[in-house]
Amino acid sequence: MVERRSTLGLLAHAVMILGMLVVAFPIYLAFVASTHTAQEIMQAPMPLWPGHNLWQSYSEALTGSSHASTTAPVARMLWVSFVVTMIITVGKISISLLSAFAVVYFRFPLRNLCFWLIFITLMLPVEVRIGPTYQVVADLHLINTYAGMAVPLIASATATFLFRQFFLTVPDELVEAARMDGAGPMRFFKDVLVPLSATSIAALFVIQFIYGWNQYLWPLIAATSEDMYPIVIGIKQMIGNGESPVEWNVVMATAMLAMVPPALVVVLMQKWFVKGLVDTEK
C-alpha cells in the first residue's frame, strides 16, 4: 500500500512538472526571442538560448521603435493599461460591495427581483451590448478617455453575488451588537463588513485585475489614438498588417513587459488570494 501511494505521488509530480514545462516553454521562447535581433529570430532553427540584444530590444520597446507599426512607447501603453485596470478593479469591487450590502441588509419592495435582475446581466457581456454601449459613451463624449474605456466594464454581477453570499453568513448577533453600539448602516458597512470581507476583496482584486488587464475588444473600439492604446492592443498593432517587416524582438520584449504587472499582482497577493477562495472562518 505504501509503495502504491509512493508511485502515485511520483506520477502526480511528473504530470505536474510536465504541465509546468508546457506552460513555461512558450514564455521562455518569448524571452529568448526578446534577447536576439529580428534577423536572428527568423533564422531556422530559432535560437534556444538568450542572446546579446536584450538591452536594445527592451529599450526600443519602452521608448517606441521607429520601425514598428505603432510609434507609441510601451511605457505609455503600460500606464494606460494600469490606469484603466485599476479603475475597473476598484470600481467593480466598490459597486459590488455596496450593491450586495443593499440587497442583504435593507428591506425594500422587490428586493429579490432587483438582485436577480443584477444576476441576469451575466448573460449580457460587453460583446452583446457593444453597440448601445458605444452609443452611450459617444454621446457622453468619453471616447478615447480613461473613463470611456473603464466605466462600461465596471458593473459585476459575479462579484455582487459572491459578496451577497458572504454577507448572508455574517451572524445576526453582530448586526444587533453594532446597532446597540449606535452604529448606523454605513458605519456598520465600513467598520464591520469591509474588514470581514478583506480576504474576499483580495481574491476578487486579483481576478478583476487580470480581467481588466487582458481586455481587448472594448478598448479597441473606445481608443482612437495610439497614445491611449493599452498594452494588449499595442502588441497587436506592432505586428502590423504584413506590409512592413515586423521587429519580432521588440514584439516579444513588449509581450514580456506586458506579463510583469499581472504576474506581480498574483505573486504579491497569492496568500490573500488563496485564503479568500478557501477560508471559511468568519
C-alpha positions as protocol buffer text, in pm:
chain_id: "A"
residue {
  index: 1
  type: MET
  ca { x: 0 y: 0 z: 0 }
}
residue {
  index: 2
  type: VAL
  ca { x: 285 y: 238 z: 84 }
}
residue {
  index: 3
  type: GLU
  ca { x: 463 y: 161 z: -244 }
}
residue {
  index: 4
  type: ARG
  ca { x: 142 y: 225 z: -434 }
}
residue {
  index: 5
  type: ARG
  ca { x: 100 y: 564 z: -272 }
}
residue {
  index: 6
  type: SER
  ca { x: 463 y: 646 z: -348 }
}
residue {
  index: 7
  type: THR
  ca { x: 413 y: 554 z: -713 }
}
residue {
  index: 8
  type: LEU
  ca { x: 100 y: 765 z: -738 }
}
residue {
  index: 9
  type: GLY
  ca { x: 286 y: 1053 z: -577 }
}
residue {
  index: 10
  type: LEU
  ca { x: 570 y: 1029 z: -826 }
}
residue {
  index: 11
  type: LEU
  ca { x: 322 y: 1012 z: -1114 }
}
residue {
  index: 12
  type: ALA
  ca { x: 136 y: 1317 z: -985 }
}
residue {
  index: 13
  type: HIS
  ca { x: 462 y: 1512 z: -957 }
}
residue {
  index: 14
  type: ALA
  ca { x: 566 y: 1403 z: -1307 }
}
residue {
  index: 15
  type: VAL
  ca { x: 236 y: 1522 z: -1454 }
}
residue {
  index: 16
  type: MET
  ca { x: 266 y: 1850 z: -1263 }
}
residue {
  index: 17
  type: ILE
  ca { x: 621 y: 1908 z: -1388 }
}
residue {
  index: 18
  type: LEU
  ca { x: 516 y: 1823 z: -1744 }
}
residue {
  index: 19
  type: GLY
  ca { x: 227 y: 2067 z: -1724 }
}
residue {
  index: 20
  type: MET
  ca { x: 458 y: 2336 z: -1587 }
}
residue {
  index: 21
  type: LEU
  ca { x: 701 y: 2284 z: -1876 }
}
residue {
  index: 22
  type: VAL
  ca { x: 419 y: 2303 z: -2131 }
}
residue {
  index: 23
  type: VAL
  ca { x: 307 y: 2636 z: -1984 }
}
residue {
  index: 24
  type: ALA
  ca { x: 654 y: 2781 z: -1925 }
}
residue {
  index: 25
  type: PHE
  ca { x: 823 y: 2685 z: -2253 }
}
residue {
  index: 26
  type: PRO
  ca { x: 638 y: 2943 z: -2473 }
}
residue {
  index: 27
  type: ILE
  ca { x: 720 y: 3212 z: -2215 }
}
residue {
  index: 28
  type: TYR
  ca { x: 1083 y: 3107 z: -2225 }
}
residue {
  index: 29
  type: LEU
  ca { x: 1083 y: 3122 z: -2606 }
}
residue {
  index: 30
  type: ALA
  ca { x: 935 y: 3473 z: -2593 }
}
residue {
  index: 31
  type: PHE
  ca { x: 1210 y: 3582 z: -2354 }
}
residue {
  index: 32
  type: VAL
  ca { x: 1481 y: 3425 z: -2572 }
}
residue {
  index: 33
  type: ALA
  ca { x: 1338 y: 3596 z: -2881 }
}
residue {
  index: 34
  type: SER
  ca { x: 1344 y: 3930 z: -2699 }
}
residue {
  index: 35
  type: THR
  ca { x: 1722 y: 3896 z: -2648 }
}
residue {
  index: 36
  type: HIS
  ca { x: 1806 y: 3845 z: -3018 }
}
residue {
  index: 37
  type: THR
  ca { x: 1781 y: 4066 z: -3323 }
}
residue {
  index: 38
  type: ALA
  ca { x: 1489 y: 4033 z: -3565 }
}
residue {
  index: 39
  type: GLN
  ca { x: 1720 y: 3870 z: -3822 }
}
residue {
  index: 40
  type: GLU
  ca { x: 1844 y: 3608 z: -3577 }
}
residue {
  index: 41
  type: ILE
  ca { x: 1488 y: 3518 z: -3477 }
}
residue {
  index: 42
  type: MET
  ca { x: 1394 y: 3449 z: -3840 }
}
residue {
  index: 43
  type: GLN
  ca { x: 1675 y: 3200 z: -3883 }
}
residue {
  index: 44
  type: ALA
  ca { x: 1591 y: 2830 z: -3890 }
}
residue {
  index: 45
  type: PRO
  ca { x: 1616 y: 2685 z: -3638 }
}
residue {
  index: 46
  type: MET
  ca { x: 1537 y: 2967 z: -3399 }
}
residue {
  index: 47
  type: PRO
  ca { x: 1797 y: 3015 z: -3121 }
}
residue {
  index: 48
  type: LEU
  ca { x: 1701 y: 2848 z: -2794 }
}
residue {
  index: 49
  type: TRP
  ca { x: 1948 y: 3034 z: -2574 }
}
residue {
  index: 50
  type: PRO
  ca { x: 1945 y: 3404 z: -2475 }
}
residue {
  index: 51
  type: GLY
  ca { x: 2137 y: 3641 z: -2700 }
}
residue {
  index: 52
  type: HIS
  ca { x: 2315 y: 3973 z: -2653 }
}
residue {
  index: 53
  type: ASN
  ca { x: 2042 y: 4210 z: -2774 }
}
residue {
  index: 54
  type: LEU
  ca { x: 1837 y: 4222 z: -2453 }
}
residue {
  index: 55
  type: TRP
  ca { x: 1906 y: 4585 z: -2357 }
}
residue {
  index: 56
  type: GLN
  ca { x: 1845 y: 4720 z: -2708 }
}
residue {
  index: 57
  type: SER
  ca { x: 1520 y: 4526 z: -2755 }
}
residue {
  index: 58
  type: TYR
  ca { x: 1369 y: 4639 z: -2426 }
}
residue {
  index: 59
  type: SER
  ca { x: 1487 y: 4998 z: -2462 }
}
residue {
  index: 60
  type: GLU
  ca { x: 1331 y: 5018 z: -2811 }
}
residue {
  index: 61
  type: ALA
  ca { x: 1009 y: 4873 z: -2674 }
}
residue {
  index: 62
  type: LEU
  ca { x: 989 y: 5112 z: -2379 }
}
residue {
  index: 63
  type: THR
  ca { x: 1074 y: 5424 z: -2578 }
}
residue {
  index: 64
  type: GLY
  ca { x: 897 y: 5336 z: -2905 }
}
residue {
  index: 65
  type: SER
  ca { x: 1056 y: 5185 z: -3215 }
}
residue {
  index: 66
  type: SER
  ca { x: 1061 y: 5390 z: -3533 }
}
residue {
  index: 67
  type: HIS
  ca { x: 1030 y: 5075 z: -3745 }
}
residue {
  index: 68
  type: ALA
  ca { x: 724 y: 4928 z: -3570 }
}
residue {
  index: 69
  type: SER
  ca { x: 369 y: 4967 z: -3693 }
}
residue {
  index: 70
  type: THR
  ca { x: 297 y: 5186 z: -3390 }
}
residue {
  index: 71
  type: THR
  ca { x: 519 y: 5461 z: -3252 }
}
residue {
  index: 72
  type: ALA
  ca { x: 355 y: 5468 z: -2908 }
}
residue {
  index: 73
  type: PRO
  ca { x: 612 y: 5368 z: -2644 }
}
residue {
  index: 74
  type: VAL
  ca { x: 537 y: 5062 z: -2436 }
}
residue {
  index: 75
  type: ALA
  ca { x: 586 y: 5264 z: -2118 }
}
residue {
  index: 76
  type: ARG
  ca { x: 284 y: 5474 z: -2218 }
}
residue {
  index: 77
  type: MET
  ca { x: 81 y: 5163 z: -2306 }
}
residue {
  index: 78
  type: LEU
  ca { x: 163 y: 5008 z: -1969 }
}
residue {
  index: 79
  type: TRP
  ca { x: 49 y: 5324 z: -1793 }
}
residue {
  index: 80
  type: VAL
  ca { x: -280 y: 5332 z: -1985 }
}
residue {
  index: 81
  type: SER
  ca { x: -340 y: 4963 z: -1909 }
}
residue {
  index: 82
  type: PHE
  ca { x: -262 y: 5016 z: -1541 }
}
residue {
  index: 83
  type: VAL
  ca { x: -494 y: 5317 z: -1501 }
}
residue {
  index: 84
  type: VAL
  ca { x: -782 y: 5150 z: -1687 }
}
residue {
  index: 85
  type: THR
  ca { x: -733 y: 4824 z: -1498 }
}
residue {
  index: 86
  type: MET
  ca { x: -729 y: 4995 z: -1158 }
}
residue {
  index: 87
  type: ILE
  ca { x: -1046 y: 5189 z: -1240 }
}
residue {
  index: 88
  type: ILE
  ca { x: -1218 y: 4866 z: -1346 }
}
residue {
  index: 89
  type: THR
  ca { x: -1092 y: 4667 z: -1046 }
}
residue {
  index: 90
  type: VAL
  ca { x: -1161 y: 4923 z: -774 }
}
residue {
  index: 91
  type: GLY
  ca { x: -1491 y: 5020 z: -936 }
}
residue {
  index: 92
  type: LYS
  ca { x: -1613 y: 4662 z: -962 }
}
residue {
  index: 93
  type: ILE
  ca { x: -1527 y: 4582 z: -601 }
}
residue {
  index: 94
  type: SER
  ca { x: -1673 y: 4907 z: -465 }
}
residue {
  index: 95
  type: ILE
  ca { x: -2002 y: 4886 z: -655 }
}
residue {
  index: 96
  type: SER
  ca { x: -2038 y: 4514 z: -580 }
}
residue {
  index: 97
  type: LEU
  ca { x: -1982 y: 4566 z: -209 }
}
residue {
  index: 98
  type: LEU
  ca { x: -2244 y: 4841 z: -193 }
}
residue {
  index: 99
  type: SER
  ca { x: -2500 y: 4656 z: -405 }
}
residue {
  index: 100
  type: ALA
  ca { x: -2460 y: 4335 z: -204 }
}
residue {
  index: 101
  type: PHE
  ca { x: -2488 y: 4536 z: 120 }
}
residue {
  index: 102
  type: ALA
  ca { x: -2812 y: 4696 z: 0 }
}
residue {
  index: 103
  type: VAL
  ca { x: -2964 y: 4366 z: -112 }
}
residue {
  index: 104
  type: VAL
  ca { x: -2883 y: 4184 z: 213 }
}
residue {
  index: 105
  type: TYR
  ca { x: -2934 y: 4445 z: 486 }
}
residue {
  index: 106
  type: PHE
  ca { x: -3205 y: 4677 z: 353 }
}
residue {
  index: 107
  type: ARG
  ca { x: -3572 y: 4587 z: 328 }
}
residue {
  index: 108
  type: PHE
  ca { x: -3739 y: 4743 z: 26 }
}
residue {
  index: 109
  type: PRO
  ca { x: -4003 y: 4630 z: -225 }
}
residue {
  index: 110
  type: LEU
  ca { x: -3891 y: 4388 z: -497 }
}
residue {
  index: 111
  type: ARG
  ca { x: -3556 y: 4338 z: -326 }
}
residue {
  index: 112
  type: ASN
  ca { x: -3509 y: 3985 z: -458 }
}
residue {
  index: 113
  type: LEU
  ca { x: -3621 y: 4090 z: -805 }
}
residue {
  index: 114
  type: CYS
  ca { x: -3354 y: 4361 z: -808 }
}
residue {
  index: 115
  type: PHE
  ca { x: -3091 y: 4106 z: -714 }
}
residue {
  index: 116
  type: TRP
  ca { x: -3195 y: 3865 z: -988 }
}
residue {
  index: 117
  type: LEU
  ca { x: -3201 y: 4147 z: -1241 }
}
residue {
  index: 118
  type: ILE
  ca { x: -2840 y: 4216 z: -1147 }
}
residue {
  index: 119
  type: PHE
  ca { x: -2757 y: 3847 z: -1171 }
}
residue {
  index: 120
  type: ILE
  ca { x: -2921 y: 3811 z: -1514 }
}
residue {
  index: 121
  type: THR
  ca { x: -2672 y: 4063 z: -1655 }
}
residue {
  index: 122
  type: LEU
  ca { x: -2424 y: 3773 z: -1660 }
}
residue {
  index: 123
  type: MET
  ca { x: -2599 y: 3673 z: -1982 }
}
residue {
  index: 124
  type: LEU
  ca { x: -2526 y: 4015 z: -2133 }
}
residue {
  index: 125
  type: PRO
  ca { x: -2148 y: 4052 z: -2166 }
}
residue {
  index: 126
  type: VAL
  ca { x: -1999 y: 4361 z: -2325 }
}
residue {
  index: 127
  type: GLU
  ca { x: -1974 y: 4181 z: -2662 }
}
residue {
  index: 128
  type: VAL
  ca { x: -2355 y: 4150 z: -2674 }
}
residue {
  index: 129
  type: ARG
  ca { x: -2430 y: 4511 z: -2580 }
}
residue {
  index: 130
  type: ILE
  ca { x: -2133 y: 4670 z: -2751 }
}
residue {
  index: 131
  type: GLY
  ca { x: -2344 y: 4876 z: -2995 }
}
residue {
  index: 132
  type: PRO
  ca { x: -2566 y: 5053 z: -2738 }
}
residue {
  index: 133
  type: THR
  ca { x: -2270 y: 5088 z: -2501 }
}
residue {
  index: 134
  type: TYR
  ca { x: -2064 y: 5262 z: -2767 }
}
residue {
  index: 135
  type: GLN
  ca { x: -2354 y: 5495 z: -2846 }
}
residue {
  index: 136
  type: VAL
  ca { x: -2390 y: 5597 z: -2481 }
}
residue {
  index: 137
  type: VAL
  ca { x: -2015 y: 5651 z: -2438 }
}
residue {
  index: 138
  type: ALA
  ca { x: -2000 y: 5854 z: -2760 }
}
residue {
  index: 139
  type: ASP
  ca { x: -2297 y: 6070 z: -2654 }
}
residue {
  index: 140
  type: LEU
  ca { x: -2120 y: 6143 z: -2325 }
}
residue {
  index: 141
  type: HIS
  ca { x: -1802 y: 6239 z: -2518 }
}
residue {
  index: 142
  type: LEU
  ca { x: -1598 y: 5973 z: -2339 }
}
residue {
  index: 143
  type: ILE
  ca { x: -1443 y: 5812 z: -2646 }
}
residue {
  index: 144
  type: ASN
  ca { x: -1063 y: 5791 z: -2619 }
}
residue {
  index: 145
  type: THR
  ca { x: -1064 y: 5862 z: -2245 }
}
residue {
  index: 146
  type: TYR
  ca { x: -979 y: 5653 z: -1941 }
}
residue {
  index: 147
  type: ALA
  ca { x: -1339 y: 5674 z: -1821 }
}
residue {
  index: 148
  type: GLY
  ca { x: -1474 y: 5566 z: -2158 }
}
residue {
  index: 149
  type: MET
  ca { x: -1256 y: 5256 z: -2161 }
}
residue {
  index: 150
  type: ALA
  ca { x: -1318 y: 5160 z: -1798 }
}
residue {
  index: 151
  type: VAL
  ca { x: -1665 y: 5265 z: -1682 }
}
residue {
  index: 152
  type: PRO
  ca { x: -1867 y: 5036 z: -1918 }
}
residue {
  index: 153
  type: LEU
  ca { x: -1679 y: 4737 z: -1771 }
}
residue {
  index: 154
  type: ILE
  ca { x: -1722 y: 4825 z: -1402 }
}
residue {
  index: 155
  type: ALA
  ca { x: -2051 y: 4651 z: -1318 }
}
residue {
  index: 156
  type: SER
  ca { x: -2004 y: 4293 z: -1199 }
}
residue {
  index: 157
  type: ALA
  ca { x: -2290 y: 4056 z: -1118 }
}
residue {
  index: 158
  type: THR
  ca { x: -2043 y: 3784 z: -1019 }
}
residue {
  index: 159
  type: ALA
  ca { x: -1875 y: 3997 z: -752 }
}
residue {
  index: 160
  type: THR
  ca { x: -2215 y: 4113 z: -625 }
}
residue {
  index: 161
  type: PHE
  ca { x: -2328 y: 3752 z: -593 }
}
residue {
  index: 162
  type: LEU
  ca { x: -2011 y: 3650 z: -407 }
}
residue {
  index: 163
  type: PHE
  ca { x: -2033 y: 3938 z: -160 }
}
residue {
  index: 164
  type: ARG
  ca { x: -2405 y: 3872 z: -109 }
}
residue {
  index: 165
  type: GLN
  ca { x: -2336 y: 3511 z: -20 }
}
residue {
  index: 166
  type: PHE
  ca { x: -2066 y: 3617 z: 223 }
}
residue {
  index: 167
  type: PHE
  ca { x: -2284 y: 3882 z: 390 }
}
residue {
  index: 168
  type: LEU
  ca { x: -2558 y: 3622 z: 442 }
}
residue {
  index: 169
  type: THR
  ca { x: -2315 y: 3423 z: 661 }
}
residue {
  index: 170
  type: VAL
  ca { x: -2247 y: 3717 z: 895 }
}
residue {
  index: 171
  type: PRO
  ca { x: -2423 y: 3640 z: 1228 }
}
residue {
  index: 172
  type: ASP
  ca { x: -2730 y: 3844 z: 1312 }
}
residue {
  index: 173
  type: GLU
  ca { x: -2586 y: 3894 z: 1661 }
}
residue {
  index: 174
  type: LEU
  ca { x: -2308 y: 4103 z: 1507 }
}
residue {
  index: 175
  type: VAL
  ca { x: -2563 y: 4327 z: 1338 }
}
residue {
  index: 176
  type: GLU
  ca { x: -2757 y: 4367 z: 1664 }
}
residue {
  index: 177
  type: ALA
  ca { x: -2440 y: 4446 z: 1858 }
}
residue {
  index: 178
  type: ALA
  ca { x: -2346 y: 4715 z: 1609 }
}
residue {
  index: 179
  type: ARG
  ca { x: -2695 y: 4861 z: 1627 }
}
residue {
  index: 180
  type: MET
  ca { x: -2684 y: 4868 z: 2009 }
}
residue {
  index: 181
  type: ASP
  ca { x: -2350 y: 5050 z: 1993 }
}
residue {
  index: 182
  type: GLY
  ca { x: -2516 y: 5320 z: 1785 }
}
residue {
  index: 183
  type: ALA
  ca { x: -2355 y: 5232 z: 1454 }
}
residue {
  index: 184
  type: GLY
  ca { x: -2552 y: 5345 z: 1152 }
}
residue {
  index: 185
  type: PRO
  ca { x: -2576 y: 5145 z: 829 }
}
residue {
  index: 186
  type: MET
  ca { x: -2272 y: 5299 z: 662 }
}
residue {
  index: 187
  type: ARG
  ca { x: -2059 y: 5277 z: 976 }
}
residue {
  index: 188
  type: PHE
  ca { x: -2153 y: 4911 z: 1014 }
}
residue {
  index: 189
  type: PHE
  ca { x: -2060 y: 4864 z: 649 }
}
residue {
  index: 190
  type: LYS
  ca { x: -1726 y: 5046 z: 681 }
}
residue {
  index: 191
  type: ASP
  ca { x: -1612 y: 4925 z: 1023 }
}
residue {
  index: 192
  type: VAL
  ca { x: -1751 y: 4570 z: 1026 }
}
residue {
  index: 193
  type: LEU
  ca { x: -1840 y: 4429 z: 685 }
}
residue {
  index: 194
  type: VAL
  ca { x: -1547 y: 4564 z: 484 }
}
residue {
  index: 195
  type: PRO
  ca { x: -1280 y: 4436 z: 730 }
}
residue {
  index: 196
  type: LEU
  ca { x: -1454 y: 4097 z: 743 }
}
residue {
  index: 197
  type: SER
  ca { x: -1452 y: 4089 z: 363 }
}
residue {
  index: 198
  type: ALA
  ca { x: -1080 y: 4164 z: 332 }
}
residue {
  index: 199
  type: THR
  ca { x: -980 y: 3820 z: 203 }
}
residue {
  index: 200
  type: SER
  ca { x: -1269 y: 3808 z: -43 }
}
residue {
  index: 201
  type: ILE
  ca { x: -1180 y: 4156 z: -165 }
}
residue {
  index: 202
  type: ALA
  ca { x: -818 y: 4048 z: -215 }
}
residue {
  index: 203
  type: ALA
  ca { x: -920 y: 3740 z: -414 }
}
residue {
  index: 204
  type: LEU
  ca { x: -1154 y: 3943 z: -632 }
}
residue {
  index: 205
  type: PHE
  ca { x: -887 y: 4211 z: -677 }
}
residue {
  index: 206
  type: VAL
  ca { x: -653 y: 3957 z: -835 }
}
residue {
  index: 207
  type: ILE
  ca { x: -924 y: 3815 z: -1060 }
}
residue {
  index: 208
  type: GLN
  ca { x: -1056 y: 4154 z: -1169 }
}
residue {
  index: 209
  type: PHE
  ca { x: -706 y: 4298 z: -1222 }
}
residue {
  index: 210
  type: ILE
  ca { x: -623 y: 4021 z: -1468 }
}
residue {
  index: 211
  type: TYR
  ca { x: -967 y: 4061 z: -1628 }
}
residue {
  index: 212
  type: GLY
  ca { x: -914 y: 4434 z: -1680 }
}
residue {
  index: 213
  type: TRP
  ca { x: -554 y: 4396 z: -1795 }
}
residue {
  index: 214
  type: ASN
  ca { x: -646 y: 4148 z: -2068 }
}
residue {
  index: 215
  type: GLN
  ca { x: -937 y: 4348 z: -2211 }
}
residue {
  index: 216
  type: TYR
  ca { x: -907 y: 4380 z: -2589 }
}
residue {
  index: 217
  type: LEU
  ca { x: -1237 y: 4426 z: -2774 }
}
residue {
  index: 218
  type: TRP
  ca { x: -1383 y: 4724 z: -2587 }
}
residue {
  index: 219
  type: PRO
  ca { x: -1055 y: 4927 z: -2564 }
}
residue {
  index: 220
  type: LEU
  ca { x: -1001 y: 4856 z: -2935 }
}
residue {
  index: 221
  type: ILE
  ca { x: -1328 y: 5038 z: -3006 }
}
residue {
  index: 222
  type: ALA
  ca { x: -1309 y: 5305 z: -2735 }
}
residue {
  index: 223
  type: ALA
  ca { x: -947 y: 5409 z: -2802 }
}
residue {
  index: 224
  type: THR
  ca { x: -899 y: 5608 z: -3123 }
}
residue {
  index: 225
  type: SER
  ca { x: -541 y: 5732 z: -3086 }
}
residue {
  index: 226
  type: GLU
  ca { x: -214 y: 5550 z: -3028 }
}
residue {
  index: 227
  type: ASP
  ca { x: -138 y: 5734 z: -2705 }
}
residue {
  index: 228
  type: MET
  ca { x: -449 y: 5572 z: -2549 }
}
residue {
  index: 229
  type: TYR
  ca { x: -375 y: 5215 z: -2658 }
}
residue {
  index: 230
  type: PRO
  ca { x: -344 y: 4964 z: -2373 }
}
residue {
  index: 231
  type: ILE
  ca { x: -63 y: 4715 z: -2393 }
}
residue {
  index: 232
  type: VAL
  ca { x: -275 y: 4430 z: -2535 }
}
residue {
  index: 233
  type: ILE
  ca { x: -377 y: 4640 z: -2836 }
}
residue {
  index: 234
  type: GLY
  ca { x: -22 y: 4774 z: -2866 }
}
residue {
  index: 235
  type: ILE
  ca { x: 115 y: 4424 z: -2919 }
}
residue {
  index: 236
  type: LYS
  ca { x: -135 y: 4362 z: -3198 }
}
residue {
  index: 237
  type: GLN
  ca { x: -51 y: 4696 z: -3361 }
}
residue {
  index: 238
  type: MET
  ca { x: 322 y: 4616 z: -3352 }
}
residue {
  index: 239
  type: ILE
  ca { x: 263 y: 4304 z: -3559 }
}
residue {
  index: 240
  type: GLY
  ca { x: 109 y: 4522 z: -3829 }
}
residue {
  index: 241
  type: ASN
  ca { x: -68 y: 4409 z: -4142 }
}
residue {
  index: 242
  type: GLY
  ca { x: 217 y: 4241 z: -4328 }
}
residue {
  index: 243
  type: GLU
  ca { x: 314 y: 4544 z: -4536 }
}
residue {
  index: 244
  type: SER
  ca { x: 624 y: 4623 z: -4331 }
}
residue {
  index: 245
  type: PRO
  ca { x: 877 y: 4394 z: -4160 }
}
residue {
  index: 246
  type: VAL
  ca { x: 794 y: 4306 z: -3803 }
}
residue {
  index: 247
  type: GLU
  ca { x: 1054 y: 4358 z: -3535 }
}
residue {
  index: 248
  type: TRP
  ca { x: 979 y: 4038 z: -3353 }
}
residue {
  index: 249
  type: ASN
  ca { x: 1241 y: 4102 z: -3087 }
}
residue {
  index: 250
  type: VAL
  ca { x: 1059 y: 4425 z: -2989 }
}
residue {
  index: 251
  type: VAL
  ca { x: 722 y: 4248 z: -3003 }
}
residue {
  index: 252
  type: MET
  ca { x: 846 y: 3970 z: -2774 }
}
residue {
  index: 253
  type: ALA
  ca { x: 1004 y: 4223 z: -2538 }
}
residue {
  index: 254
  type: THR
  ca { x: 669 y: 4403 z: -2522 }
}
residue {
  index: 255
  type: ALA
  ca { x: 491 y: 4075 z: -2452 }
}
residue {
  index: 256
  type: MET
  ca { x: 730 y: 4002 z: -2165 }
}
residue {
  index: 257
  type: LEU
  ca { x: 678 y: 4350 z: -2020 }
}
residue {
  index: 258
  type: ALA
  ca { x: 301 y: 4306 z: -2051 }
}
residue {
  index: 259
  type: MET
  ca { x: 317 y: 3996 z: -1831 }
}
residue {
  index: 260
  type: VAL
  ca { x: 504 y: 4167 z: -1546 }
}
residue {
  index: 261
  type: PRO
  ca { x: 220 y: 4366 z: -1374 }
}
residue {
  index: 262
  type: PRO
  ca { x: -38 y: 4082 z: -1355 }
}
residue {
  index: 263
  type: ALA
  ca { x: 237 y: 3838 z: -1253 }
}
residue {
  index: 264
  type: LEU
  ca { x: 344 y: 4072 z: -972 }
}
residue {
  index: 265
  type: VAL
  ca { x: -15 y: 4109 z: -853 }
}
residue {
  index: 266
  type: VAL
  ca { x: -60 y: 3730 z: -841 }
}
residue {
  index: 267
  type: VAL
  ca { x: 275 y: 3671 z: -665 }
}
residue {
  index: 268
  type: LEU
  ca { x: 240 y: 3951 z: -410 }
}
residue {
  index: 269
  type: MET
  ca { x: -123 y: 3869 z: -329 }
}
residue {
  index: 270
  type: GLN
  ca { x: -103 y: 3492 z: -361 }
}
residue {
  index: 271
  type: LYS
  ca { x: -150 y: 3431 z: 11 }
}
residue {
  index: 272
  type: TRP
  ca { x: -457 y: 3656 z: 29 }
}
residue {
  index: 273
  type: PHE
  ca { x: -590 y: 3518 z: -297 }
}
residue {
  index: 274
  type: VAL
  ca { x: -581 y: 3157 z: -180 }
}
residue {
  index: 275
  type: LYS
  ca { x: -716 y: 3250 z: 162 }
}
residue {
  index: 276
  type: GLY
  ca { x: -1004 y: 3441 z: 7 }
}
residue {
  index: 277
  type: LEU
  ca { x: -1102 y: 3139 z: -202 }
}
residue {
  index: 278
  type: VAL
  ca { x: -1076 y: 2866 z: 62 }
}
residue {
  index: 279
  type: ASP
  ca { x: -1102 y: 3036 z: 402 }
}
residue {
  index: 280
  type: THR
  ca { x: -1433 y: 2973 z: 575 }
}
residue {
  index: 281
  type: GLU
  ca { x: -1357 y: 3143 z: 905 }
}
residue {
  index: 282
  type: LYS
  ca { x: -1578 y: 3437 z: 991 }
}
